[in-house]
Amino acid sequence: MNKPTHEPAILQEPRRHRYLKLIALFKIGKGVLLLLLGVSLLFLNARSRWMDALSNWTADEILLEHSKAVNYLLNKLQAVLAGGTLRATGFLALFYTAVLFTEGIGVYMEQRWAELLMIFATAALIPLEVRHIWASSGTRRRAHFAGELFHRLVSLLRAQAR
């Protein structure tokens, strides 16, 4: 395959490695934060004493008896906690943590399969983002979606260039 006459700066050899390492460290860091979130959602919800203490502390801090709106929101939160939604969210967070760690470690080691995994794993979320934008229109959300779509297209082109 012939090498193009002009290669973009981001694809030039010394810079490409630096960008890949930076992306990999970002993915690993995001995975660590998501791991903490997933574990806390699974185990904090199982400890009723912790939840009671957290609820009492929250009620004391935000002066619950003086605000009907806060009381309403806390009742909705309590319904979510009782319904098991947080448990499912915790498992989903742990699953996505495994994907992020796999992507991050693979990209850090400059493996081709990891770059493709990163492209397909993020591209799989596009239908959810389109639905979210369709349901709640806003200029900021549309701009965010356009930026993410641009990032994915650049990643795909970069992977094809190699």
BELSUL-V562623 format. One record per residue. OMEGA is omega in whole degrees, -180 to 180 (999 if undefined). Layout:
omega
OMEGA
OMEGA
This chain:
omega
-179
178
-179
-178
179
179
180
-176
-177
-179
178
-167
-177
-179
-177
-180
-179
179
179
179
179
178
-180
179
176
179
180
177
177
177
179
179
179
175
178
179
-179
180
180
178
-178
-171
178
179
-179
-178
-176
178
178
-179
178
179
178
178
179
179
179
180
179
-175
-175
176
-173
-175
-179
-174
178
-180
179
177
178
-179
178
175
177
177
179
177
177
179
-178
-175
179
180
-180
179
178
178
178
179
177
178
179
177
-179
175
179
178
-179
178
179
178
-175
-179
179
179
178
179
177
177
-178
-179
-179
176
178
176
180
180
-176
179
178
179
179
-180
-178
179
178
179
177
178
180
179
180
-177
-178
-177
178
-177
-179
-180
178
178
178
179
179
177
179
179
177
179
-179
179
177
178
180
179
179
179
178
-179
179
999
